[in-house]
Amino acid sequence: MKYPNPAEGPVNVKKYTLYAMIPGLDTYAFSKLDKKKQALKITIIGIIGIIGATGIVMFQMANDAEIQSELNKDLKAELVYQKFMPQMLLVIFGSLAIYLPIVAYLVRKWSKEWNKQFEF
């Protein structure tokens, strides 16, 4: 995938902050600000965090005594849904609640830094 070249002039800070909150457009904003490497690092850290939190939930599910008991499959599936779906939703929404403000802050900061180089 070919990313666009960095912006040739000042960027709209508000517009780029909004882009940071939308998957796909965040990559565009990072590439226009010439911060692709930093964005990749942030994304990798976020993915590792989500995988780690999901692993903890899955480990809890695998070691749950009620689920391990001899229940029929329908009851087992319902029990898994009742006990662990809220935790998985918490992982997903919690990750977004942490990731999005950090990315928005960084894009805003980097946009301001980018614009400073064009001030006379």
N, C-alpha and C positions, 0 to 999 in steps of 0.2 A: 504494500500500500504506500502510495506516495503522498507525503504530507505537504501542505502548502508552505511556501517560503515565509519567513518571518515578515511581519507587517513592515511596510516601507515608511510609515509615519506614525503619528500618535493613534492610540486606540481608544474606543469608548469604554471607560472603566465599568459603567453600569451594565452595558450590553455583555461584556466579557464575564462579569460576575454572574449574570443570568446563564450564560453559556456553560459556566462551570457546574451548574446544577443539573444539566441535561446530558445524559450519557451520549457519547458521540461528539456532541458539540464541545464538551470539555477538552477532548483531544485536539479539536480545531483551535480552541483558545490557547492551549499550551503551545501548539506548534507556531501560531502567529506571534507568541511572546518569546519564542526560541527557548522554551523550557521543557523540551520533550524528555530529556533524561531524568529530570527531577519528577516529572509526571509519571514516568514509568516506575520510578522508585516508590512513589506514594501509592500507586495502584498495586504494586506487588505487596507492599506492607499491608494494605487493606485486604487483599485476597488471602494472605496468610492469616490475618486476624479472623476472617470469616471462616476459613477452613478449620482453624483451631477451635473456635467457638462451636462450630458444627460437630467437630470431633468429640468435644466434651459432652454435648447433648447425646450423641450416638453412643458414647461409652456408658453414660447413665442409663440409656435405654437398654443396652445389651446386658447390663448388670441388675436390672430391675427384677425383683423377685416375683412380682405379680405377672409380668410378661413371660418370665421363664417357666411359670407353672404350666401344667397341662390344660390349657384352655383351648376351646375350638378356635379356628382361624378367624371367624367373624368377630368373636368377642375380643380376641387378641388385637385385631386391627382397630377396633373401636377404642380399646384401652390405650393403644399407642397414640391414636389421634387425640384422645382426651388429655393424656398426660404430657405429650411431647410436642404437639403442634403449637401450643402457646409459647413454648421455649424456642422453637424454630422461628416463629414470627418475631419474637423478641430479638433473636440473633440478627434477623434480616433488617428489621426497622431500627434496632440499636446501632447496627453497623452504618446504616444510612445517616442516622442522626449524628454520628461521630464523623463520618467521612465527608459528607456534603459541606458542613461549615468550615472544615479545614481546607478543602479544595477551594471553596469560594473565597476564603480569606487569602490564600496563596495567590489565586488568580488576580484578586483585587490589588494585592501588594505588588505583584510582578507587573501588572498593567501600569500602576503608578510609576514604578521604576523605569518601565519601557518609555513612558511618556516624558520622563525627565530628560532623557537623552536628546529630545527634540526641542526643549525649551532654550530660548536664547537670552 
